[in-house]
Amino acid sequence: MITRIREVRRARGMTLDEVAKACKPPTTPQTIGRLETGTRTVSVGWLNRIATALGVDASDLVDHPERAELPVVAILGSNGAAAPKRQALVVPPKVGAGQIAMTVSASSGDYRAGDEIWLERIEPEDFAHALNRDILVPRPAGRFLFGRLIGREDGKLHLLPPGAGGRQSVVADPAWAAVAVRLVRAI
């Protein structure tokens, strides 16, 4: 079986050691290397373990002739765009459990009309982990509030709107919130 473990690992920016430690149960970097190069047979169990460690589906690790690939032809750095030293691929994003989306109809702050904002739902006990991040909070009557979480005290969330000059809003005891995790923008 031809696998794409190495390509996906590199696209994720992970070392052999990081993948080995992220496997459940952990394994050795040498084992991951042998599975990548085909010197060790890759079973379905190994594919699932490595896929979980990389945060992708197991099917992303198997070479399919009809799969559309997105090759990396340049890397933009402080000195401009340059060719990559090694062949690389970009792994398309997958929708995770608990993710929701919001679309932008009018530009506001860093967000432009046409943007898609992918968010990950979090429960009240995890609100502290969202400080200084953009979040979406449900309000009564099907409304929502979106902004940067700047403070949290006594069950109240303090948010700044994305646009300049907006006033801080306070939401008391929301049932849930969703943290912005990915911005999809056509240019």
Buried (B, 14 or more C-beta within 10 A) or exposed (E): EEBBBBBBBBBBEBEBEBBBBBBEEEBEBEBBBBBBEEEBEBEEEBBBBBBBBBBBBBEBBBEEEEEEEEEBEEEEEEEEEEEEEEEBBEBEEEEEEEBEEBEBEEEBBEBBEBBBBBBBBBEBEEBEEBBEEBBBBBEEEEEEBBBBBEEBEEEEBBBBBBEEEEEEBEBEEBEBBBBBBBBEEEE
